[in-house]
Amino acid sequence: MTISTPQECTAALEQLDRLIALGFEGVAEREQEFDRLAQAIEAYQLRAGYFPKPTTLPAMIELKRQQRQLKQKELAQLLEVPAGRLSQILSGKRRVTMDLARKLYERLDISPEFILKTA
């Protein structure tokens, strides 16, 4: 499910409220629908800028990971870096190399200007 407009987001939030009111006990379909709606709402809100833009490179990388609904291990594979190194970068314990900066630009669409200013 993809939400594309504020109206669709509002409708999805209302549907989410109805599901919560019905409860989930013993009804796997409602729980699955709830998860599907919640993920679609979150993805839309991230894309639409409902949350403040990151001011650090690790925060921007994390935002891009969430937008693409990737696990950290999958992001490490996409960027061709060991998962442990990516974890250190995300926690601020390790700096980004020029090679990784290029991959962040090419594969996550993080602007070179943002990378240079925050790396």
N, C-alpha and C positions, 0 to 999 in steps of 0.2 A: 504494500500500500504506500502510495506517495501522496503527500499533501502539498498542494501548489499555491493555495491562496489563503488569506486570512479567514475567509468564510468557511473554507474546508477545515481549517484548524479549529475554528469555533465549534463546528458541527462535530468534529472528532472529540473535542473536549466534553461536549454535552453527552455524546455516546459513552464516553469513558465514565462520566458521572452516573449514568443509568446502570452501567455494568457494576459499578461499586455498590450502588443501592440494592441490586439484586443479590449480591454476594457470590462467592465462588465455591462454597462448600459442595464437594461432590460433582462439580460441573467443569470438566476439563475444557470444554469448548469456550466457556466464558473467560476462563483464565488465558487461553490462547488468544482470544480476541482482544482482551485487555492488553496483553504484551504487544500484540501487533499494533494496536492503536497508540500505546505509549511510545513505542519506538518511532512510529511515523510522526507523531507530534514533536518529539525531541529533535528528530532530524530536520523537520521543517523550521523549528524555532532556531536551531543552530544556523541553518542556511539563511534565514530571514534576518539574522542579527539581533535576536531578542536578548542575547547575552553580550556583555562587553567584549570587545575584541581583545585578544591576548596582547600583552606588552612584552613578553619574553619569547625567545625561540622555543624553549621546551613547551611552553603553554600553547603556542601556535601548532607545533607538531602534534600535541595531544588533541587539539581541536580538529585538525585534519584527520587524525585517526578516528575520532568519534564520528565525524561527518561521513566517512567512508565505511563506518561500522566494521572496522578491522580490530582484531585482537593485537596486542602488542607484538606477539610473535609473528603475526602475519605482516605487520608493518615493518618489522626488522627484515623479513624476507623480501618485501617490496623494495626496501632501501639497500638491500644486500649488505647488511651489517649484522654482526652477532647480536643476539637478543640481549645479552649482558651489557654490551656497549650501548645499545639503544636505551636500556634502563638507566645507565649512568648519565647519558645525555639528558634524558627526561627529568632526572632528579637534580641536574645542574652540577654533577660531579665531574663531568667530562665535556670538553669543548668539541664543536663540530669541525671536521676537517673540510678542506676545499672540495674534495671528492663528494663527501656527504652533502655539502651545501648545494652542489650542482644537482644531486639526486633529489634533494628537497624541493628545488625549483622545478625540475623536470617532472617529477612523479607526484608531488603533493601540491604543486602550483603555489608555492610560497614565494613571494616576490623577492628578487635578489636584494633589493633595497632593504626590505625588512630583515633578511638574513644578515646582511652586513651591519646593520644598525644594532642588532640584538645578539649577535654571535659572540 
